[in-house]
Structure formats: C-alpha cells, structure tokens
C-alpha cells in the first residue's frame, strides 16, 4: 500500500494556497495532477516521486515545522529526508524518519483549519519509541523543553516506560525492554499495576 498525502487548494485555484508550485512538478511530467474534483493535490506526485511508505503514516501539524524537525533530530535521533516550502516560507511537507517509521510535519495553515494541538489539551494518543537507553533520551527531551506526562520508571511488566509532551503539543512514550516475561507473568503484573 502506498500513502499519498493530500491537502486542500485555495478556493478557485489549482495550486495549494494559491501559490506557484511550478518548482514541485515532476521532471518527466509537465502537468500537476489533481485528484477528485480538483480540490486536492497529491503531495507525493508533486514531489516527483511516490513515497516509499506502507501502512499508516502520521501527518503532524506544528507551529514551526523546521524547529520541530530539529527537535526530533536532537532528542529522538530523527533523520529529515526532505521538505517542501511554499513561496510564503511555510513548510507544507517535511518527511522525517525515526528508526523504521516515517512521519510528516507541516506548519500551521489556519486558513485551511490545519492547526497544531492546543497547549491546554493533553493529546489523546501517544507515539511510542523503543529505546536502547530510555533514560538518556528522556533527559534530552526534558532538557529540550518537553514536559513530563507520566514519569519514566521501571515497570513490573519488564519495561522502563514513561511519557512526555513535546514543545509542539504531541505526547511521546519511551520504552526500554528490561526483561522477558511469560504471558501469564505479564497478565499478573498488569493486574497488580491497575489494582486488580
């Protein structure tokens, strides 16, 4: 399965946000293909390639995509694989890889209802990263402005685990495998943890 990222166009325009996208066009295809009724543009085609992703890819809206990419690099060891900016300087697409996972970042586009998470609301989901040294990653995250959501601690189910909220409003979980447990041991440990 190939993920194709789509975003809305400005009203009455065939270009995203009404900007010039001539520099995005495929070297081998002078046209800029539209999807559906002409209200969406395929980012993968606009980049001149089909993204090499399968399954679900997360697209995260942030207040400053360039700063977020650098933060994820410095804290999680992420690798930025490419970016597309609009004439007004905003980033509409930043491809980032952490381990084997790829996610996309984009600046906020309030005129299209694309906003990062509000600071006062805890994220309903968490992105989990398996770490060789969760304590070191945890320390980097907090030093770089993350806030603790759930403390990093050794659990009875054989993992070092904790969650933080990054400066862009997204919740991350860190996990480090400490020891193997059987399914029965795991069930008992989780039941104890939740007071059963």
N, C-alpha and C positions, 0 to 999 in steps of 0.2 A: 504494500500500500504506500502511496506517495502522498504526503501532505502538501497541499497548495494553500498558501496563506492569501487571503483576500481582504481588501479594505475598501471602504466606500469612496466614491468620487464626489467632487463638488457638484452641486445641482447644475444641470445643463452642460456639464463638462465631460470630456472623455479622458481626462487626466486627473490623478489623485490630487485633491485640494486645489485643483485648477492650475497646478504648476507645470512647468516644462519638464517632460520626462524623456526627451529625446536621447539623453545620455544613458538611459536604462535599457534601451531597445537591444534586442538580440542582434549580434553582428550579422547573423545569417537570415534575419527576418526583419524587414523594414517596418512591418506593422506592429502595433501594440495590441495584442488580442484582448478582447473583452469577454467577460463571462455573463451569461444570463441576458438581462435586458439592457446591458451597457452601464449598469450602476456599479460594477465591481471590476477591479483589475487584478490579474494574477501576479503576485509578487515573484513567484518562482520563475515565471516566464519573463517578467520584466527584467530579472537579473540575468537573463540569457542562459539559464540552466534550470533543471528540475532538481529541487533539493533532495539530497540523499538521506531522507528520513523515512521511517516507517512507524506505524503506531500513532500515538498521541504526542503532539509537540505543544508545549506551553508557550503562549504569547503573552508577555508581561508588559503592561503599560506602566511607565515610571516617570517621575517629574524630570529626570535628567538621565537619559539612556547612556550617554557617554560616561558619566560618573558611575552609574550602576555597573556598566561593563567592567570598568577599572576596579570597582569594589569587589565584584565577584571574582575577578582575576586575583586580587591581592589576598582575599580571605579564603576562597574555595579552590584556588588554582585553576580557574576557568580560562579557556582559550577563546578569544574573539576570532571568528572565522570570516567576518565580512560585515559591511554596513552600507546602507543606502541613506543618503541625506537629501532633503528637499531643498529647493532654492532659498527658502527662508532659514535654512540651517538646522531645522528639526530633523531628527533621525526617525525614519519610518520603519526601519528594519535593521536590527543588529543581531547577527547569529552568534550564539555563544555555546560552547561545549564544556560540560563538566563530566569528566570520565567518559562514559559511552552515551550520555544523554545530551540532547541538543534542546535549547530553548531560545526564544526570540524576545528581544527587548524593543520597545519603541517609546519615543517621547509622548507626552500627553497631546491629544488633539481634541480640546474641549468642543470645538465646532462640530465634531462627529461623535460626541459622547464618549470619547476614549480617555478615561482618567485613571490614574493610579489609585490604590486603595486609600480611603480616608484614614488619617493618623489615629483617630479616636476609636476605630473599629478593629478588633483582632481578626485576623484572617481566618476564614472557616476551613482552610486547608493548610497543610504543611508539606513542603518539598523536603524529602529525606535524602541525606548524603551519607554514604558509608565511608568512614574514615579509618585510616591506619592509626592516627593519633588525634582522637576527638578533642582532647584537652588543648592541644596546640591550636587546632582550628577554632575552637571555642574562644580561646584567649585573643586570637587575631580578630574574630568577629566583634567581640565586646570592645576591644581597643579601637576598632574602626567605626564605632557608633551604633552597633546593634544593641538591643535591649533584651534582657533575659525574659523568656516567656515561661519556661519550666527549667529548673536547674539541671546542669549536667551532673549525672550521678550514675554509679554502678547499680544495676537493677538485679532483682532476683531471677530474672529470666535470661541472664548471661550476656547482657549488652550494657555498654556505657551509653547513656542516652540523655538528651536534653534538647530544648528548643529555644530559639531566639527569633526576634523580629528584626529584619534588616532596616537600614535607614530609609528604605523605599516602601515600607509597609508590608512586606511579604514575610511569612513565617517559615523558618527552616528548622528541620530536625537533624541533629547529628547522631550517628550511631556507630559504635565500635564494638565488634564482636570480641567477647572476652572468653567465653567457654561454651561448649556444646551441651545441650540438654535434650533429653528424650521428649517426645510429645507429651507424655504423662507428667514429667517434671515441669515442663513449660506450662501446662494447664494448672498445676498446683501453684506454681509461682505467680501466675497472673491472678488466680483466685485470691491468694493471700494479699497481693498488692491492692486489690479492689475490695478487700474486706469480706470476701465470701467464705 
